[in-house]
Amino acid sequence: MDVQIFNAFYVNMYSALLLVVLLIILYIKRDIYDFSGRIFKYMIILNIILLVLEAFTLIVQGVDDSFIRLVHYILNFTVFLLTPLIGFLWAIYLDNKIFETGGRTKQYIAYIFPFGVGVILSILNLFFPVLFSISAANVYSREPMIMVNFFTLFMLLIYVTYLALANRKMVDSKIFRGAVLFLFFPAMGGILQMMFYGISTIFSMFALAIFSTYIALETIGTSRDNLTGLFTRLKASEYINELIHKRSNFGVIMIDLDDFKQLNDTLGHNEGDKLLKVFGEVLMRVFHKDAIVSRFGGDEFLIVRNNFDSDDLNFYKRSIYREFKNEATSNIFSEDFKFSIGCSVYSEDCLKSEEELLVEADNNMYVNKAENKNFKRRKTDIQE
């Protein structure tokens, strides 16, 4: 085995091993039991199979034996047959991430077109060498129609990337980033493989794309709230402890939407969810990149702001109301909408633990809520 073939074999097997590790991690984390998780699992398994098959085509090439030549042909035939399925599975996976449903059957049928092309060309190749040929000396050669196979696959990847871009307003931006990454790496691998005969990069690049997709769509997403796209409570907690460790001057702000349960009961949870999303967007506009804005839970929000003073609270309160009143896209934005707000400040002159900060901010928020509700929010909020 010459050096070039050995290196290509090593890259393929190493990529396959990494995907096996990723598959084990998914099983351990129990991340493969919903629809998109199962599709992602199948995509990993298929990529492992293709990496291994292509690695063995490198081993058997040039071996002067009629049986080995037949094995070589079958391996390449299987690779060409299965390759378009990666695009099909990716299209379904991304479609599910965008539209959050596994029932778009008609659209899924359209996604299988590249696989249909691959099947037809692979069957034709049994009679006419349109994709590849194996010489009497057991040497693999490309044939002109191989470009059609790759072209249909990448057109599908481009289409689903466009689908993510066209629906970017209704999905998290990380989905679009994942789509771009999944398109970029195989495209680079395919271009290199077409330009430089003898190298094998496309399936290892697919493996890299799967890793990038997992990081962009699955791992990073754990720090974000699924509904609002804001940071989670855990992320805010990590930031609080970091600022405490640095002895920074900062503040935590607690916000709770007034009468949110009543809105859910009267208008339905869909309208309630819409309110939470819009309010989260308002908070992001008000605080920009100067703070960690998180969903604390339910209809409560937690903002961690560096270099914050309690005198700033009224400014932010007015800013939130001003931004919110600019929203007029739904009947949930009533004139009497109110929220309750409270804060707590950490400084070198007033050292507090995370729990003390949250309890103080929460208590101050409920004092404000009691004022909004004429001191009827909690039994302890009784006007003297």
N, C-alpha and C positions, 0 to 999 in steps of 0.2 A: 504493500500500500504506500503510494507516494505521499509526500508531505502535504500537498494541497488537499488530497482526498481525506487524509487523516484529520486535518484541521476542520474540514467541513463536517466530517463524521462526529468529531468531538463537540463542535458547536451545537449540532442537532441534538445529541444525546444530553448535553448539559442543559439545553433549553427544555428538553422533555422532562428532565429531573426536576428543574425549578417549577414546572407546571404541576408535577406530581405533588411537590411540597405545598404549592398553593391550593391544590385540591384537598389535601389533608387538612390545611388550615380552615378551609370553608366548612368541611365536615365537623371539625372541632368547634367552630364558632356557630354551627347550625345556621349558616347563611344560605342554604341551598334548598329550602323547603317551600318557598313561594315560587310563583311562575317564572319571574325573571331570574331567580337564583338557580332554578333547574336548567333554564336555557344557558346560563353562564357556565354551569357545570358541563353540559353537553359540548359547549364550545371548547372548553379546556380539554376534555377527553378527546375530541376530534383532532385538536391541534397536536396532542401527544401522539396519537396514532399516525398522523401525517409526518411528524418529525422522525419517528422511528422507521416508518416505511421508506422515507427518502434517505435516511442514513444507511439502510440496508441496500438501496439501489447503488450507493457509492461503493459498497463492499464487493458486490457481485459483478460490477461492471468490468469488462475486459477478461473475465475468467472464461477460458476456452473450453466450454462444456455445454452440450446441447440442453441438458436439464437446467443448468444454471441460467442459460440464456432465456429459457421459458419463464423461470422464476423472476428474472430481471424484467421481462415484458409485463408479467402480471403485477409486479410491484408498481411499475410506472403507470400501468393502466388504472390501478386502484387509486393512486395519488391524484391523477387527473380527474377521476370520477368524483372523488370526495372533496377536492379543494373548494369548489363553489359552495359547498354546504356551510363553510365557515361564514361566508358572506350572508347566507340565508339565516343562520342562527343569530349573527350579529344584528341583522335588520330587525328580527323579531324582538331581540333583547332591548334594543334602543327604542323601538316602537312602543314597547311596554313601559319603558321608563318615561317616555314623553306623554303617552295617553293614559297610563296607569290602568290598563285593562288587557286581559289576555284573550279577548274575544273578537278581535278584528280579523276574522277569517278571510274575507275577500282580499284584504291588504296583504295578509300572509301568503296567499296563493300567488300574488304578483311578485313577492320577494323570491319565490322559488325559480323564477325565470332563468337566472344564470346557471342553476343546477341542471335545468332542462337542457340548456345549450351544451353543458359539459357532458351530459349523458349521451346526447346525439353524436357529438364529436368523438367521444370515447368509443362508441359502438362503430362509427364509421372507420375509426382507426384500426379496428380489427380486420378490415378489408382493404383500406387505403391508408397509407401513412400520412394523415392530415395533421396530427398533433406531434407525434414522435415516431422514431423508427429505431430498431435495434439491428445492427449489422450482423453479418455472419460471424464476425469476430467478437460479438457481444459488446459492441460500443454504442452507447446512446447518442442520438442526434435529434435536434429539434426540427419540426416541420412548420411550414408557414401558418397554419391555422391555430397554432399555439397562442398567437396574439389575440385571436377572437375569444379564447377561453379567459385570458387574463383581462381583456377589455370589458367583457360583460360583468365579471366579478367586481372590478373597480368602479364601473358605472353604478352598480348597486351600492357600494360603499359611499360613493359621492352623493347618491340620492338620499340615503338615510342621514348623511351629514347635513345636507340641505334641509331635510325634514326637521332636524334639531334646530337649525338656524331659523327656519320659518316659524317655529313655535317657541322661540326663545323667551317670549313674554309670559308664557304659561308654564315654563319649566325653570328649574334652577340652572344657573349658568354652568355649573359643573357638568351637566349632561352634554352641553355643546362642546366643552373642553374635552370630555371623554370621546366624543364622536370624532373630533379633529385628530386626537392622538391615535385612535384606532385606524383612521384613514392614512395618516402620515407614515407610520412605520412600515406597514406592508407595501405601500406605494414606493417607498425608498428601496425596500428589499426587492420588489419586483423590477424596478428600473435597473438596479445594479445587476440583478440576475440576467436581465435581457441584454444589457450592455457588455457584460464581461462573461463570456461563455466559460463554463466550468466551475463557477462559484455557486454556492447554494445558500441563499440568504432569506428567501421569502417566508419560510415557515418559522425560522428563528425570529424574524421580525414580527410575525403574527403573535408569537409568544410574548415578545416585548410589548406589543399592542395590548394584549390581554392583561399583562401586569399593570400597564399604565391605566387601562380602563378600570381595573379593580381599585387602584389608588385614587383615581379621579372621581369615580362614581360611588364606590362602596366605602373605602376607608375614610376619606375626607368628609364624607357625608355624616359620619358619626358625631362630628362636632357641631352639626347644624340641626335645628328643629325642622322636621319634615314638612310641617304646615306653613310656617312663616318664613323659613329660610334664615331666621336669626340664629345666633349661637345658642347652644344648650346651657342649662344651668351648670353642668359640669365644667364647661369651658369658662364661664364667668367665675366659678369658684377657683379654678386654676389661676386665673388672672389676679383675683383678689389676694391669694396667698403669695403670688410673685411680688405684688406691690408691697405687701406686709413685710416680706423678707427684705426688700430693698429700702424699707422705711420711707416710702414715697408719701407725699401728700395726695390723697385721693378721696373720692366719695362714692358711695353706692346709692342708687336711686331705685326705689320700689314703686311700681305703678300697677294699679288694679282698675279694671273697667267697671264702672258702676252699672248695676242692674243687667249684667250680662246674662244671667240665668233667665231673667224675664224675656230678654230678646230671643234667646234660644227657644223658650217655651211658646212664644207667640209667632215668631217668623220662621223658626226652624233652624237646625244646626248648620245648614248650608250658608245661611245669611250670617250666622255667628262666626263661622270659619272665615267668611269673606271679611268681616269686620276685623278679625284678628290679623289677617294678612295685610289689610290696608293700614291698620294701626302700626304694625311692624315696619311697613315701608315709611310711614310718617316718622317714626322714631329714628330710622336710619338716615333720613334726610336732615332731621334736626341735629343729630349728634355727629353726622358725617363719619369721618374715620378717627375721631378723637376719643372714642369710647368703645367698650365691648357692650353691644346691645344683645340681650338674651331673653328668651322666653322662660320665665321661672317655672311656669306650670299653669295650665288652665288659661285664665284671662289675666294672669299676673306677669309682669315684665320686670327684669332686673338690668339696670345699666350701671356699669363700672366706669367711672370717669377719672382719669388722672388729672392732677392739678385742679381739683374741684373745691369750691367753697360753698357752704350752705346758703350764702346770699345769692348764689347762681340759680337756686332752685326755681324761683319765681320767673326768671328769664326763660328757662327751659319749659316751664309750664305754659307760659304765654305762647312760646314758639310752637309747641305741640298743638295747642288749640288752633292757632292760626293756620298751620299746615293742614290740620284735619278738616277745617272748614272749607278748604279749597277743593276737597274731594266731594264730587256730586254725582257719582256713578251708580248709586244704589239707594234704596229707601231706608237703609240702615243708618244713614247719616242724618239723624234728626237734630233739630235745633237744640234740644235739651240734653244732648249727649254730654256726659261728664266722666271723668276718671279721677281717681284718688292718687295722690303722690306724696311720698315721704323720702327722706334721705338720712344718711349718717356719714360722718366725715372722720377719716383717719389722718392723723398728723403726728409729728414727733412729740407734740405737747399733749396729745390725746391718743395713746396707743390702745388698740382694741383688737380682739380676735375676730376671725371671720364670723363666728356665730354672734358675737356681740354687735357687730356692724349690721348684720341681717335682721336681728331682733329689733334693734333701735330703728332701722329704716322701716321695718314692717309696722312697728307701733306708731311711728309718725305718720305713715300712710293711712292707718286706720283712724287716727285723729282727724285727718283731712276727710276721710270717708264719712266719719260721723258728722262733720260739719256739712258735707254735701247732702246728707240724709237727715238733717235736723237732729243729730245725735240719736239716731235710732239703729245704727249699724250693728253695734255689739252691746251686750249688757253692761260691759265695763266702760263704754263710751257714753256716760251720762253727764249732761250739763249740770254744773254746780248751781 
